Amino acid sequence: MGSVTLIIPTLNEGKNIGKLLDLVKDMQVIVCDDGSTDNTKEVVARYSFCTFLDRKDAKVHGLTASVVEGITKATTPYVIVMDGDLQHPPESLPSFVEKLKTADVVVGVREMVASNWPWYRKLISWGATTLAKTMLRVRGTSVQDPMSGFFGVSRKLFLSTNQNKYVGQGYKVLLDLLKQVRAHVTTVPYTFGARAEGMSKLRLAHWLWFLKSLIR
């Protein structure tokens, strides 16, 4: 997997990141940390194959800003973005790597959600996905799960996009990417797992940033 760098955005994932890195030791990894106040940095330092990108003094904080900076720091032809909380299954990574050989973008599509989401989060997720799919379809792109945070992309294609159009404070990098490109997109199905440790970072502000992504 020497042609691929794994990009993992983190914020206080000290309880999870080590468990994840134990499962991806055959890959190059950049952990893009957005100013953790726990032991995330110390845990990552134990892994020689992993680069820790410390963004605590960055001008713009957010998952998207972290991912964008991580991709610009990578040197491999392809990158795969995944969360650091073990909700994205590492066992799906070989499928991403294989499909990146022939596709510009590979999207992880949630077939099942193992977490016990409350009804309102399911409704919000469905509504946001429907809005995003409709907006992309108008622009000529059809993607099954444009809200996915688990995706792979040609780094050359990503760097050809306008980085000012990414909503740095938001969390939907893939949506901001797909708005700008006409690409060969394929998918990898997976089960969205339950968070291993810690709390979700999702807040009302993130949905507002998502709406900004839709109209930007």
C-alpha positions, 0 to 999 in steps of 0.5 A, a space after each residue: 500500500 505504498 502508493 496510499 497515505 491514510 489521512 486521519 483527522 483527530 480531536 481528543 481521540 487518545 482512547 481510540 487512535 492507538 487501537 486504530 493505528 495497530 490495525 493499519 501498520 502497513 500504510 503511511 499515515 498522517 494524523 491531522 490533530 486539531 488541538 487535542 488536549 488529551 494524550 492523542 499526540 503521545 499515543 501517536 508518537 509510539 508509531 514510527 510509520 505515522 506523522 503527527 500534524 499538530 494544528 493547535 495554532 492553525 488559523 482555521 480549525 475544523 475537520 475539513 481544514 485538518 483533512 485538506 492540510 493533511 492531503 497537501 502534506 502527503 506525497 503519495 499518488 492517492 489518499 484515503 480519509 477516515 475517522 479516528 474513532 473506529 467507526 470506519 472499518 480498517 478491514 475495508 481499506 484494501 478494497 479502497 486501495 484496489 479501486 483507486 487503481 481505476 477510479 478518481 474517487 472511492 466513496 465508502 457507502 454506509 449500508 448499515 449503522 451499528 450505532 444506536 442513533 436517536 430518531 432525530 439524528 437519523 432524520 437529520 442524516 437522511 435529510 442532509 444526504 437527500 439535499 446533498 445528492 440533489 444538489 450534486 445531481 443538478 451539477 451532473 454528479 450522482 453519488 450514493 453517499 456524498 456525506 461520507 467521511 470515509 473516502 479515497 481520492 487521487 491526490 492530483 485531482 484533489 490538489 486541482 480543486 480550489 481549496 478556498 471552496 472548502 468549508 474549513 470549519 465543517 466536516 463534509 470534505 467529500 461534498 466540498 470536493 465533489 462540487 468541484 470535479 467531474 470524476 470517475 466515482 466508485 463505492 465500497 460498502 461498509 457498516 458504520 460502527 459504534 464509537 469505541 470510546 469518547 463522545 461524538 464531536 457533532 454539534 448544531 454548528 456543524 449542520 450550519 456549516 453543512 448548509 454553507 457547503 450546500 450553497 457555497 
